[in-house]
Amino acid sequence: MGTDEPIGRVTCAVGTKPGADGLLTAGILLARTVDAPLRLVSLVAIDRPGADAQTTQLAADHARSVLDYATEHLMDGLDVTASVASGGSIEHAVRGLHWESSEVCLVGSSRLAQPHRLFLGSIAAKMLRELPVPLIVVPRDFTATVEV
């Protein structure tokens, strides 16, 4: 992505851990600001302990619920989609997604981060090594209001 190229899509890697609300809010606000579609992605690594059909279904259900929330809070005319990306590992799941050259990806800072600091958790660190687009890390204590 060139420095003068506008953001063409915002991808938000949404998880099910507590504190993901701030990440979703940041994704919605960025998509609104740059007038770009929002893609919500839930990543599932099949090689992780307990990653079975039930885990994949839970990820799909979660993606659907954040899609409903984002659709309700985005301005009319902005597209929002949600999907589950799975693979033998997080790296394979990330590589299996289509990435546009003008896209950015948002992830949340780890819950282990000190207040007002960023800390990449293991999943975000694995994503960073594979992403062909810029990564934006949202602080775990990010709060903002999304107005309808």
N, CA, C and O atoms as a GROMACS GRO file, in nm:
protein
  592
    1MET      N    1   0.085  -0.117   0.000
    1MET     CA    2   0.000   0.000   0.000
    1MET      C    3   0.089   0.123   0.000
    1MET      O    4   0.171   0.140   0.090
    2GLY      N    5   0.074   0.209  -0.100
    2GLY     CA    6   0.150   0.332  -0.107
    2GLY      C    7   0.099   0.434  -0.008
    2GLY      O    8  -0.015   0.426   0.037
    3THR      N    9   0.184   0.530   0.026
    3THR     CA   10   0.144   0.630   0.126
    3THR      C   11   0.035   0.722   0.076
    3THR      O   12  -0.036   0.782   0.158
    4ASP      N   13   0.018   0.736  -0.054
    4ASP     CA   14  -0.087   0.824  -0.106
    4ASP      C   15  -0.211   0.747  -0.151
    4ASP      O   16  -0.306   0.807  -0.200
    5GLU      N   17  -0.210   0.616  -0.135
    5GLU     CA   18  -0.323   0.533  -0.174
    5GLU      C   19  -0.424   0.528  -0.059
    5GLU      O   20  -0.386   0.498   0.054
    6PRO      N   21  -0.551   0.556  -0.087
    6PRO     CA   22  -0.650   0.551   0.021
    6PRO      C   23  -0.676   0.408   0.067
    6PRO      O   24  -0.654   0.312  -0.008
    7ILE      N   25  -0.722   0.395   0.189
    7ILE     CA   26  -0.756   0.264   0.242
    7ILE      C   27  -0.879   0.213   0.169
    7ILE      O   28  -0.982   0.281   0.166
    8GLY      N   29  -0.869   0.095   0.110
    8GLY     CA   30  -0.978   0.040   0.030
    8GLY      C   31  -1.065  -0.058   0.106
    8GLY      O   32  -1.179  -0.082   0.066
    9ARG      N   33  -1.013  -0.116   0.214
    9ARG     CA   34  -1.092  -0.207   0.297
    9ARG      C   35  -1.026  -0.215   0.434
    9ARG      O   36  -0.904  -0.209   0.447
   10VAL      N   37  -1.110  -0.228   0.536
   10VAL     CA   38  -1.064  -0.244   0.673
   10VAL      C   39  -1.102  -0.386   0.716
   10VAL      O   40  -1.219  -0.423   0.714
   11THR      N   41  -1.001  -0.464   0.755
   11THR     CA   42  -1.027  -0.597   0.808
   11THR      C   43  -1.000  -0.593   0.957
   11THR      O   44  -0.898  -0.542   1.002
   12CYS      N   45  -1.093  -0.648   1.031
   12CYS     CA   46  -1.084  -0.650   1.176
   12CYS      C   47  -1.082  -0.797   1.219
   12CYS      O   48  -1.180  -0.869   1.199
   13ALA      N   49  -0.972  -0.841   1.278
   13ALA     CA   50  -0.960  -0.978   1.326
   13ALA      C   51  -1.024  -0.986   1.464
   13ALA      O   52  -0.962  -0.951   1.565
   14VAL      N   53  -1.146  -1.033   1.467
   14VAL     CA   54  -1.224  -1.034   1.591
   14VAL      C   55  -1.212  -1.168   1.661
   14VAL      O   56  -1.224  -1.274   1.599
   15GLY      N   57  -1.187  -1.162   1.789
   15GLY     CA   58  -1.178  -1.282   1.869
   15GLY      C   59  -1.292  -1.288   1.969
   15GLY      O   60  -1.376  -1.198   1.974
   16THR      N   61  -1.293  -1.392   2.046
   16THR     CA   62  -1.399  -1.410   2.144
   16THR      C   63  -1.355  -1.376   2.286
   16THR      O   64  -1.434  -1.388   2.379
   17LYS      N   65  -1.231  -1.335   2.303
   17LYS     CA   66  -1.182  -1.304   2.437
   17LYS      C   67  -1.238  -1.171   2.485
   17LYS      O   68  -1.273  -1.085   2.404
   18PRO      N   69  -1.248  -1.153   2.617
   18PRO     CA   70  -1.297  -1.026   2.671
   18PRO      C   71  -1.212  -0.909   2.623
   18PRO      O   72  -1.090  -0.922   2.608
   19GLY      N   73  -1.275  -0.795   2.600
   19GLY     CA   74  -1.203  -0.677   2.556
   19GLY      C   75  -1.206  -0.657   2.406
   19GLY      O   76  -1.150  -0.559   2.356
   20ALA      N   77  -1.271  -0.747   2.332
   20ALA     CA   78  -1.275  -0.735   2.186
   20ALA      C   79  -1.371  -0.625   2.141
   20ALA      O   80  -1.370  -0.586   2.024
   21ASP      N   81  -1.454  -0.575   2.231
   21ASP     CA   82  -1.549  -0.470   2.194
   21ASP      C   83  -1.479  -0.344   2.145
   21ASP      O   84  -1.523  -0.282   2.048
   22GLY      N   85  -1.369  -0.306   2.210
   22GLY     CA   86  -1.294  -0.187   2.168
   22GLY      C   87  -1.237  -0.203   2.029
   22GLY      O   88  -1.234  -0.108   1.951
   23LEU      N   89  -1.191  -0.323   1.998
   23LEU     CA   90  -1.137  -0.352   1.864
   23LEU      C   91  -1.246  -0.337   1.759
   23LEU      O   92  -1.224  -0.276   1.654
   24LEU      N   93  -1.363  -0.393   1.785
   24LEU     CA   94  -1.474  -0.384   1.691
   24LEU      C   95  -1.516  -0.238   1.672
   24LEU      O   96  -1.541  -0.195   1.559
   25THR      N   97  -1.523  -0.163   1.779
   25THR     CA   98  -1.557  -0.021   1.771
   25THR      C   99  -1.455   0.054   1.687
   25THR      O  100  -1.491   0.136   1.603
   26ALA      N  101  -1.326   0.026   1.708
   26ALA     CA  102  -1.220   0.092   1.630
   26ALA      C  103  -1.233   0.058   1.482
   26ALA      O  104  -1.214   0.145   1.397
   27GLY      N  105  -1.265  -0.068   1.451
   27GLY     CA  106  -1.283  -0.108   1.312
   27GLY      C  107  -1.399  -0.035   1.246
   27GLY      O  108  -1.389   0.011   1.133
   28ILE      N  109  -1.510  -0.024   1.318
   28ILE     CA  110  -1.628   0.046   1.265
   28ILE      C  111  -1.595   0.194   1.242
   28ILE      O  112  -1.628   0.249   1.137
   29LEU      N  113  -1.531   0.257   1.341
   29LEU     CA  114  -1.498   0.399   1.328
   29LEU      C  115  -1.402   0.424   1.212
   29LEU      O  116  -1.418   0.522   1.139
   30LEU      N  117  -1.301   0.337   1.195
   30LEU     CA  118  -1.207   0.354   1.083
   30LEU      C  119  -1.278   0.335   0.950
   30LEU      O  120  -1.257   0.414   0.857
   31ALA      N  121  -1.362   0.232   0.938
   31ALA     CA  122  -1.434   0.209   0.813
   31ALA      C  123  -1.523   0.329   0.779
   31ALA      O  124  -1.530   0.370   0.664
   32ARG      N  125  -1.589   0.384   0.880
   32ARG     CA  126  -1.672   0.504   0.857
   32ARG      C  127  -1.587   0.621   0.811
   32ARG      O  128  -1.622   0.692   0.717
   33THR      N  129  -1.474   0.642   0.879
   33THR     CA  130  -1.388   0.757   0.851
   33THR      C  131  -1.332   0.754   0.709
   33THR      O  132  -1.330   0.857   0.642
   34VAL      N  133  -1.288   0.638   0.664
   34VAL     CA  134  -1.226   0.628   0.532
   34VAL      C  135  -1.324   0.585   0.424
   34VAL      O  136  -1.288   0.571   0.308
   35ASP      N  137  -1.451   0.564   0.464
   35ASP     CA  138  -1.557   0.524   0.370
   35ASP      C  139  -1.516   0.398   0.293
   35ASP      O  140  -1.520   0.394   0.170
   36ALA      N  141  -1.478   0.296   0.370
   36ALA     CA  142  -1.434   0.170   0.311
   36ALA      C  143  -1.516   0.055   0.369
   36ALA      O  144  -1.570   0.067   0.479
   37PRO      N  145  -1.526  -0.055   0.296
   37PRO     CA  146  -1.596  -0.172   0.350
   37PRO      C  147  -1.521  -0.227   0.472
   37PRO      O  148  -1.400  -0.214   0.484
   38LEU      N  149  -1.598  -0.289   0.560
   38LEU     CA  150  -1.542  -0.352   0.679
   38LEU      C  151  -1.557  -0.503   0.666
   38LEU      O  152  -1.666  -0.554   0.641
   39ARG      N  153  -1.445  -0.574   0.685
   39ARG     CA  154  -1.447  -0.720   0.683
   39ARG      C  155  -1.409  -0.769   0.822
   39ARG      O  156  -1.303  -0.734   0.875
   40LEU      N  157  -1.496  -0.849   0.882
   40LEU     CA  158  -1.472  -0.906   1.013
   40LEU      C  159  -1.427  -1.051   0.992
   40LEU      O  160  -1.495  -1.128   0.923
   41VAL      N  161  -1.315  -1.088   1.050
   41VAL     CA  162  -1.260  -1.221   1.031
   41VAL      C  163  -1.234  -1.286   1.166
   41VAL      O  164  -1.174  -1.226   1.255
   42SER      N  165  -1.279  -1.409   1.178
   42SER     CA  166  -1.248  -1.490   1.294
   42SER      C  167  -1.156  -1.602   1.247
   42SER      O  168  -1.191  -1.677   1.156
   43LEU      N  169  -1.039  -1.613   1.308
   43LEU     CA  170  -0.939  -1.711   1.267
   43LEU      C  171  -0.945  -1.835   1.355
   43LEU      O  172  -0.955  -1.825   1.477
   44VAL      N  173  -0.940  -1.952   1.293
   44VAL     CA  174  -0.942  -2.078   1.367
   44VAL      C  175  -0.825  -2.162   1.319
   44VAL      O  176  -0.812  -2.190   1.200
   45ALA      N  177  -0.739  -2.201   1.413
   45ALA     CA  178  -0.628  -2.291   1.381
   45ALA      C  179  -0.670  -2.432   1.418
   45ALA      O  180  -0.699  -2.462   1.534
   46ILE      N  181  -0.675  -2.517   1.319
   46ILE     CA  182  -0.722  -2.654   1.341
   46ILE      C  183  -0.622  -2.735   1.422
   46ILE      O  184  -0.660  -2.834   1.483
   47ASP      N  185  -0.493  -2.694   1.422
   47ASP     CA  186  -0.394  -2.770   1.498
   47ASP      C  187  -0.394  -2.736   1.646
   47ASP      O  188  -0.321  -2.798   1.723
   48ARG      N  189  -0.474  -2.638   1.688
   48ARG     CA  190  -0.477  -2.600   1.829
   48ARG      C  191  -0.560  -2.701   1.908
   48ARG      O  192  -0.657  -2.756   1.854
   49PRO      N  193  -0.526  -2.726   2.033
   49PRO     CA  194  -0.604  -2.820   2.113
   49PRO      C  195  -0.750  -2.778   2.121
   49PRO      O  196  -0.781  -2.662   2.147
   50GLY      N  197  -0.839  -2.873   2.098
   50GLY     CA  198  -0.981  -2.845   2.108
   50GLY      C  199  -1.042  -2.783   1.984
   50GLY      O  200  -1.162  -2.753   1.984
   51ALA      N  201  -0.964  -2.764   1.879
   51ALA     CA  202  -1.017  -2.704   1.756
   51ALA      C  203  -1.084  -2.812   1.673
   51ALA      O  204  -1.019  -2.882   1.596
   52ASP      N  205  -1.213  -2.824   1.690
   52ASP     CA  206  -1.289  -2.925   1.618
   52ASP      C  207  -1.408  -2.856   1.551
   52ASP      O  208  -1.411  -2.734   1.540
   53ALA      N  209  -1.504  -2.934   1.509
   53ALA     CA  210  -1.622  -2.877   1.443
   53ALA      C  211  -1.697  -2.782   1.535
   53ALA      O  212  -1.749  -2.680   1.490
   54GLN      N  213  -1.702  -2.814   1.665
   54GLN     CA  214  -1.771  -2.725   1.759
   54GLN      C  215  -1.698  -2.591   1.770
   54GLN      O  216  -1.763  -2.486   1.777
   55THR      N  217  -1.565  -2.592   1.772
   55THR     CA  218  -1.488  -2.469   1.778
   55THR      C  219  -1.513  -2.384   1.654
   55THR      O  220  -1.531  -2.262   1.664
   56THR      N  221  -1.515  -2.447   1.538
   56THR     CA  222  -1.540  -2.375   1.414
   56THR      C  223  -1.681  -2.316   1.415
   56THR      O  224  -1.701  -2.204   1.368
   57GLN      N  225  -1.778  -2.391   1.466
   57GLN     CA  226  -1.916  -2.340   1.474
   57GLN      C  227  -1.925  -2.222   1.570
   57GLN      O  228  -1.995  -2.125   1.542
   58LEU      N  229  -1.855  -2.230   1.683
   58LEU     CA  230  -1.854  -2.118   1.777
   58LEU      C  231  -1.793  -1.993   1.713
   58LEU      O  232  -1.842  -1.882   1.733
   59ALA      N  233  -1.687  -2.012   1.635
   59ALA     CA  234  -1.625  -1.899   1.565
   59ALA      C  235  -1.723  -1.840   1.464
   59ALA      O  236  -1.731  -1.718   1.450
   60ALA      N  237  -1.796  -1.925   1.392
   60ALA     CA  238  -1.895  -1.877   1.295
   60ALA      C  239  -2.008  -1.802   1.365
   60ALA      O  240  -2.053  -1.698   1.316
   61ASP      N  241  -2.054  -1.854   1.477
   61ASP     CA  242  -2.160  -1.786   1.553
   61ASP      C  243  -2.113  -1.651   1.603
   61ASP      O  244  -2.187  -1.552   1.598
   62HIS      N  245  -1.989  -1.646   1.651
   62HIS     CA  246  -1.933  -1.520   1.698
   62HIS      C  247  -1.920  -1.420   1.583
   62HIS      O  248  -1.956  -1.303   1.598
   63ALA      N  249  -1.870  -1.467   1.470
   63ALA     CA  250  -1.856  -1.378   1.353
   63ALA      C  251  -1.993  -1.322   1.313
   63ALA      O  252  -2.004  -1.205   1.277
   64ARG      N  253  -2.096  -1.405   1.319
   64ARG     CA  254  -2.231  -1.360   1.284
   64ARG      C  255  -2.281  -1.255   1.382
   64ARG      O  256  -2.345  -1.158   1.341
   65SER      N  257  -2.252  -1.272   1.512
   65SER     CA  258  -2.301  -1.175   1.610
   65SER      C  259  -2.229  -1.041   1.596
   65SER      O  260  -2.293  -0.936   1.611
   66VAL      N  261  -2.098  -1.041   1.568
   66VAL     CA  262  -2.030  -0.914   1.548
   66VAL      C  263  -2.071  -0.851   1.416
   66VAL      O  264  -2.073  -0.728   1.403
   67LEU      N  265  -2.104  -0.933   1.317
   67LEU     CA  266  -2.156  -0.880   1.191
   67LEU      C  267  -2.288  -0.806   1.215
   67LEU      O  268  -2.308  -0.696   1.164
   68ASP      N  269  -2.376  -0.866   1.293
   68ASP     CA  270  -2.504  -0.801   1.325
   68ASP      C  271  -2.480  -0.668   1.395
   68ASP      O  272  -2.545  -0.568   1.363
   69TYR      N  273  -2.388  -0.666   1.491
   69TYR     CA  274  -2.359  -0.542   1.564
   69TYR      C  275  -2.301  -0.436   1.471
   69TYR      O  276  -2.343  -0.321   1.473
   70ALA      N  277  -2.204  -0.475   1.389
   70ALA     CA  278  -2.139  -0.380   1.298
   70ALA      C  279  -2.238  -0.327   1.195
   70ALA      O  280  -2.236  -0.208   1.164
   71THR      N  281  -2.323  -0.413   1.143
   71THR     CA  282  -2.422  -0.370   1.044
   71THR      C  283  -2.514  -0.266   1.104
   71THR      O  284  -2.552  -0.169   1.037
   72GLU      N  285  -2.550  -0.285   1.229
   72GLU     CA  286  -2.640  -0.191   1.297
   72GLU      C  287  -2.573  -0.056   1.321
   72GLU      O  288  -2.642   0.046   1.328
   73HIS      N  289  -2.440  -0.054   1.335
   73HIS     CA  290  -2.370   0.069   1.372
   73HIS      C  291  -2.293   0.136   1.259
   73HIS      O  292  -2.234   0.242   1.280
   74LEU      N  293  -2.291   0.078   1.140
   74LEU     CA  294  -2.224   0.143   1.028
   74LEU      C  295  -2.321   0.237   0.958
   74LEU      O  296  -2.442   0.220   0.964
   75MET      N  297  -2.265   0.337   0.893
   75MET     CA  298  -2.348   0.429   0.815
   75MET      C  299  -2.407   0.355   0.697
   75MET      O  300  -2.349   0.259   0.646
   76ASP      N  301  -2.523   0.400   0.653
   76ASP     CA  302  -2.584   0.341   0.535
   76ASP      C  303  -2.486   0.349   0.418
   76ASP      O  304  -2.416   0.449   0.400
   77GLY      N  305  -2.484   0.245   0.339
   77GLY     CA  306  -2.400   0.245   0.220
   77GLY      C  307  -2.266   0.178   0.238
   77GLY      O  308  -2.201   0.142   0.140
   78LEU      N  309  -2.221   0.159   0.363
   78LEU     CA  310  -2.095   0.089   0.385
   78LEU      C  311  -2.121  -0.060   0.397
   78LEU      O  312  -2.213  -0.103   0.466
   79ASP      N  313  -2.039  -0.138   0.328
   79ASP     CA  314  -2.055  -0.282   0.331
   79ASP      C  315  -1.979  -0.341   0.449
   79ASP      O  316  -1.871  -0.296   0.485
   80VAL      N  317  -2.039  -0.444   0.509
   80VAL     CA  318  -1.970  -0.518   0.614
   80VAL      C  319  -1.996  -0.666   0.591
   80VAL      O  320  -2.109  -0.708   0.565
   81THR      N  321  -1.888  -0.745   0.601
   81THR     CA  322  -1.898  -0.889   0.585
   81THR      C  323  -1.827  -0.956   0.703
   81THR      O  324  -1.745  -0.894   0.771
   82ALA      N  325  -1.861  -1.081   0.725
   82ALA     CA  326  -1.795  -1.158   0.830
   82ALA      C  327  -1.767  -1.298   0.778
   82ALA      O  328  -1.846  -1.354   0.703
   83SER      N  329  -1.654  -1.352   0.818
   83SER     CA  330  -1.620  -1.487   0.776
   83SER      C  331  -1.528  -1.552   0.878
   83SER      O  332  -1.470  -1.486   0.963
   84VAL      N  333  -1.517  -1.682   0.867
   84VAL     CA  334  -1.426  -1.760   0.949
   84VAL      C  335  -1.317  -1.812   0.856
   84VAL      O  336  -1.346  -1.873   0.753
   85ALA      N  337  -1.193  -1.788   0.892
   85ALA     CA  338  -1.079  -1.839   0.816
   85ALA      C  339  -1.013  -1.947   0.899
   85ALA      O  340  -0.970  -1.922   1.012
   86SER      N  341  -1.004  -2.065   0.843
   86SER     CA  342  -0.941  -2.173   0.918
   86SER      C  343  -0.824  -2.230   0.839
   86SER      O  344  -0.815  -2.215   0.718
   87GLY      N  345  -0.737  -2.294   0.911
   87GLY     CA  346  -0.621  -2.356   0.849
   87GLY      C  347  -0.551  -2.444   0.950
   87GLY      O  348  -0.591  -2.452   1.066
   88GLY      N  349  -0.446  -2.510   0.906
   88GLY     CA  350  -0.370  -2.596   0.994
   88GLY      C  351  -0.303  -2.519   1.107
   88GLY      O  352  -0.265  -2.578   1.208
   89SER      N  353  -0.290  -2.389   1.089
   89SER     CA  354  -0.232  -2.300   1.190
   89SER      C  355  -0.289  -2.161   1.165
   89SER      O  356  -0.354  -2.137   1.064
   90ILE      N  357  -0.263  -2.070   1.257
   90ILE     CA  358  -0.305  -1.931   1.236
   90ILE      C  359  -0.240  -1.876   1.110
   90ILE      O  360  -0.303  -1.805   1.032
   91GLU      N  361  -0.113  -1.909   1.090
   91GLU     CA  362  -0.043  -1.861   0.971
   91GLU      C  363  -0.111  -1.908   0.843
   91GLU      O  364  -0.127  -1.831   0.748
   92HIS      N  365  -0.151  -2.035   0.840
   92HIS     CA  366  -0.220  -2.088   0.722
   92HIS      C  367  -0.356  -2.021   0.703
   92HIS      O  368  -0.396  -1.994   0.590
   93ALA      N  369  -0.426  -1.995   0.812
   93ALA     CA  370  -0.556  -1.929   0.803
   93ALA      C  371  -0.539  -1.788   0.745
   93ALA      O  372  -0.619  -1.746   0.660
   94VAL      N  373  -0.438  -1.715   0.789
   94VAL     CA  374  -0.412  -1.579   0.738
   94VAL      C  375  -0.374  -1.584   0.591
   94VAL      O  376  -0.422  -1.503   0.512
   95ARG      N  377  -0.287  -1.678   0.555
   95ARG     CA  378  -0.244  -1.689   0.414
   95ARG      C  379  -0.360  -1.729   0.324
   95ARG      O  380  -0.359  -1.698   0.205
   96GLY      N  381  -0.460  -1.798   0.378
   96GLY     CA  382  -0.574  -1.842   0.298
   96GLY      C  383  -0.674  -1.733   0.267
   96GLY      O  384  -0.764  -1.753   0.185
   97LEU      N  385  -0.661  -1.617   0.330
   97LEU     CA  386  -0.751  -1.505   0.303
   97LEU      C  387  -0.702  -1.424   0.184
   97LEU      O  388  -0.582  -1.415   0.159
   98HIS      N  389  -0.796  -1.364   0.112
   98HIS     CA  390  -0.759  -1.271   0.004
   98HIS      C  391  -0.735  -1.134   0.066
   98HIS      O  392  -0.819  -1.083   0.141
   99TRP      N  393  -0.621  -1.074   0.035
   99TRP     CA  394  -0.586  -0.942   0.087
   99TRP      C  395  -0.573  -0.845  -0.029
   99TRP      O  396  -0.503  -0.874  -0.126
  100GLU      N  397  -0.640  -0.731  -0.020
  100GLU     CA  398  -0.627  -0.626  -0.121
  100GLU      C  399  -0.507  -0.540  -0.088
  100GLU      O  400  -0.472  -0.524   0.029
  101SER      N  401  -0.443  -0.485  -0.189
  101SER     CA  402  -0.322  -0.405  -0.166
  101SER      C  403  -0.351  -0.277  -0.087
  101SER      O  404  -0.261  -0.222  -0.024
  102SER      N  405  -0.474  -0.229  -0.091
  102SER     CA  406  -0.509  -0.104  -0.021
  102SER      C  407  -0.577  -0.129   0.114
  102SER      O  408  -0.642  -0.040   0.168
  103GLU      N  409  -0.561  -0.247   0.165
  103GLU     CA  410  -0.629  -0.288   0.288
  103GLU      C  411  -0.541  -0.269   0.411
  103GLU      O  412  -0.418  -0.269   0.401
  104VAL      N  413  -0.604  -0.252   0.526
  104VAL     CA  414  -0.534  -0.256   0.654
  104VAL      C  415  -0.604  -0.359   0.742
  104VAL      O  416  -0.723  -0.388   0.724
  105CYS      N  417  -0.531  -0.413   0.838
  105CYS     CA  418  -0.585  -0.513   0.929
  105CYS      C  419  -0.571  -0.463   1.072
  105CYS      O  420  -0.463  -0.417   1.112
  106LEU      N  421  -0.678  -0.471   1.148
  106LEU     CA  422  -0.677  -0.432   1.288
  106LEU      C  423  -0.681  -0.555   1.377
  106LEU      O  424  -0.755  -0.650   1.350
  107VAL      N  425  -0.600  -0.554   1.482
  107VAL     CA  426  -0.602  -0.656   1.585
  107VAL      C  427  -0.601  -0.586   1.720
  107VAL      O  428  -0.563  -0.469   1.730
  108GLY      N  429  -0.644  -0.656   1.822
  108GLY     CA  430  -0.642  -0.600   1.956
  108GLY      C  431  -0.513  -0.633   2.027
  108GLY      O  432  -0.452  -0.737   2.005
  109SER      N  433  -0.472  -0.540   2.114
  109SER     CA  434  -0.356  -0.564   2.198
  109SER      C  435  -0.391  -0.672   2.300
  109SER      O  436  -0.507  -0.686   2.339
  110SER      N  437  -0.293  -0.746   2.342
  110SER     CA  438  -0.313  -0.854   2.439
  110SER      C  439  -0.367  -0.798   2.572
  110SER      O  440  -0.340  -0.684   2.609
  111ARG      N  441  -0.442  -0.882   2.640
  111ARG     CA  442  -0.492  -0.846   2.772
  111ARG      C  443  -0.378  -0.832   2.872
  111ARG      O  444  -0.396  -0.776   2.980
  112LEU      N  445  -0.260  -0.883   2.837
  112LEU     CA  446  -0.144  -0.874   2.925
  112LEU      C  447  -0.076  -0.737   2.920
  112LEU      O  448   0.012  -0.708   3.000
  113ALA      N  449  -0.118  -0.652   2.826
  113ALA     CA  450  -0.056  -0.520   2.811
  113ALA      C  451  -0.087  -0.431   2.931
  113ALA      O  452  -0.196  -0.436   2.988
  114GLN      N  453   0.010  -0.352   2.968
  114GLN     CA  454  -0.011  -0.252   3.072
  114GLN      C  455  -0.105  -0.144   3.017
  114GLN      O  456  -0.114  -0.128   2.896
  115PRO      N  457  -0.173  -0.072   3.103
  115PRO     CA  458  -0.261   0.036   3.054
  115PRO      C  459  -0.184   0.134   2.965
  115PRO      O  460  -0.071   0.172   2.996
  116HIS      N  461  -0.245   0.172   2.856
  116HIS     CA  462  -0.189   0.266   2.758
  116HIS      C  463  -0.063   0.214   2.689
  116HIS      O  464   0.019   0.293   2.642
  117ARG      N  465  -0.048   0.085   2.684
  117ARG     CA  466   0.064   0.021   2.616
  117ARG      C  467   0.010  -0.086   2.522
  117ARG      O  468  -0.101  -0.136   2.540
  118LEU      N  469   0.090  -0.121   2.423
  118LEU     CA  470   0.055  -0.228   2.331
  118LEU      C  471   0.141  -0.350   2.360
  118LEU      O  472   0.258  -0.339   2.395
  119PHE      N  473   0.080  -0.466   2.345
  119PHE     CA  474   0.152  -0.592   2.362
  119PHE      C  475   0.089  -0.691   2.267
  119PHE      O  476  -0.031  -0.720   2.277
  120LEU      N  477   0.168  -0.745   2.176
  120LEU     CA  478   0.115  -0.843   2.082
  120LEU      C  479   0.107  -0.980   2.148
  120LEU      O  480   0.206  -1.030   2.202
  121GLY      N  481  -0.009  -1.038   2.144
  121GLY     CA  482  -0.025  -1.175   2.191
  121GLY      C  483   0.028  -1.270   2.085
  121GLY      O  484   0.073  -1.228   1.979
  122SER      N  485   0.021  -1.398   2.114
  122SER     CA  486   0.079  -1.497   2.023
  122SER      C  487   0.007  -1.501   1.888
  122SER      O  488   0.072  -1.517   1.785
  123ILE      N  489  -0.125  -1.487   1.888
  123ILE     CA  490  -0.199  -1.492   1.761
  123ILE      C  491  -0.166  -1.370   1.676
  123ILE      O  492  -0.142  -1.384   1.556
  124ALA      N  493  -0.166  -1.251   1.736
  124ALA     CA  494  -0.134  -1.128   1.661
  124ALA      C  495   0.009  -1.133   1.608
  124ALA      O  496   0.035  -1.088   1.496
  125ALA      N  497   0.101  -1.187   1.686
  125ALA     CA  498   0.241  -1.197   1.641
  125ALA      C  499   0.252  -1.291   1.521
  125ALA      O  500   0.327  -1.263   1.427
  126LYS      N  501   0.178  -1.401   1.524
  126LYS     CA  502   0.179  -1.493   1.410
  126LYS      C  503   0.118  -1.428   1.287
  126LYS      O  504   0.167  -1.446   1.176
  127MET      N  505   0.011  -1.352   1.308
  127MET     CA  506  -0.052  -1.280   1.196
  127MET      C  507   0.045  -1.180   1.134
  127MET      O  508   0.056  -1.171   1.012
  128LEU      N  509   0.116  -1.106   1.219
  128LEU     CA  510   0.208  -1.003   1.172
  128LEU      C  511   0.312  -1.060   1.076
  128LEU      O  512   0.348  -0.996   0.978
  129ARG      N  513   0.359  -1.180   1.105
  129ARG     CA  514   0.460  -1.242   1.019
  129ARG      C  515   0.404  -1.281   0.882
  129ARG      O  516   0.481  -1.294   0.787
  130GLU      N  517   0.274  -1.300   0.870
  130GLU     CA  518   0.213  -1.346   0.746
  130GLU      C  519   0.140  -1.240   0.667
  130GLU      O  520   0.119  -1.256   0.547
  131LEU      N  521   0.099  -1.132   0.732
  131LEU     CA  522   0.016  -1.033   0.666
  131LEU      C  523   0.090  -0.960   0.554
  131LEU      O  524   0.202  -0.914   0.574
  132PRO      N  525   0.026  -0.948   0.437
  132PRO     CA  526   0.086  -0.871   0.328
  132PRO      C  527   0.038  -0.725   0.330
  132PRO      O  528   0.064  -0.649   0.236
  133VAL      N  529  -0.032  -0.685   0.438
  133VAL     CA  530  -0.088  -0.550   0.449
  133VAL      C  531  -0.048  -0.492   0.585
  133VAL      O  532  -0.007  -0.566   0.674
  134PRO      N  533  -0.061  -0.359   0.600
  134PRO     CA  534  -0.027  -0.298   0.730
  134PRO      C  535  -0.117  -0.349   0.842
  134PRO      O  536  -0.235  -0.377   0.822
  135LEU      N  537  -0.059  -0.361   0.961
  135LEU     CA  538  -0.130  -0.406   1.080
  135LEU      C  539  -0.143  -0.289   1.176
  135LEU      O  540  -0.046  -0.220   1.205
  136ILE      N  541  -0.264  -0.267   1.226
  136ILE     CA  542  -0.290  -0.164   1.326
  136ILE      C  543  -0.329  -0.237   1.454
  136ILE      O  544  -0.421  -0.319   1.453
  137VAL      N  545  -0.260  -0.206   1.563
  137VAL     CA  546  -0.290  -0.269   1.692
  137VAL      C  547  -0.370  -0.170   1.775
  137VAL      O  548  -0.325  -0.057   1.799
  138VAL      N  549  -0.486  -0.213   1.819
  138VAL     CA  550  -0.576  -0.128   1.898
  138VAL      C  551  -0.551  -0.158   2.046
  138VAL      O  552  -0.555  -0.273   2.087
  139PRO      N  553  -0.524  -0.054   2.126
  139PRO     CA  554  -0.501  -0.076   2.270
  139PRO      C  555  -0.618  -0.149   2.336
  139PRO      O  556  -0.733  -0.126   2.299
  140ARG      N  557  -0.588  -0.235   2.432
  140ARG     CA  558  -0.693  -0.314   2.496
  140ARG      C  559  -0.791  -0.227   2.573
  140ARG      O  560  -0.905  -0.268   2.595
  141ASP      N  561  -0.749  -0.109   2.615
  141ASP     CA  562  -0.838  -0.022   2.691
  141ASP      C  563  -0.901   0.087   2.604
  141ASP      O  564  -0.949   0.188   2.657
  142PHE      N  565  -0.901   0.068   2.471
  142PHE     CA  566  -0.963   0.165   2.380
  142PHE      C  567  -1.114   0.168   2.404
  142PHE      O  568  -1.181   0.065   2.404
  143THR      N  569  -1.165   0.288   2.423
  143THR     CA  570  -1.309   0.305   2.437
  143THR      C  571  -1.354   0.422   2.353
  143THR      O  572  -1.288   0.526   2.347
  144ALA      N  573  -1.464   0.406   2.289
  144ALA     CA  574  -1.528   0.512   2.211
  144ALA      C  575  -1.672   0.472   2.194
  144ALA      O  576  -1.709   0.356   2.213
  145THR      N  577  -1.752   0.566   2.159
  145THR     CA  578  -1.894   0.539   2.138
  145THR      C  579  -1.922   0.540   1.989
  145THR      O  580  -1.881   0.632   1.918
  146VAL      N  581  -1.991   0.438   1.944
  146VAL     CA  582  -2.034   0.433   1.805
  146VAL      C  583  -2.180   0.477   1.802
  146VAL      O  584  -2.268   0.411   1.857
  147GLU      N  585  -2.202   0.588   1.737
  147GLU     CA  586  -2.338   0.639   1.727
  147GLU      C  587  -2.402   0.589   1.600
  147GLU      O  588  -2.338   0.581   1.495
  148VAL      N  589  -2.530   0.556   1.611
  148VAL     CA  590  -2.604   0.504   1.496
  148VAL      C  591  -2.641   0.618   1.404
  148VAL      O  592  -2.704   0.596   1.301
   0.00000   0.00000   0.00000
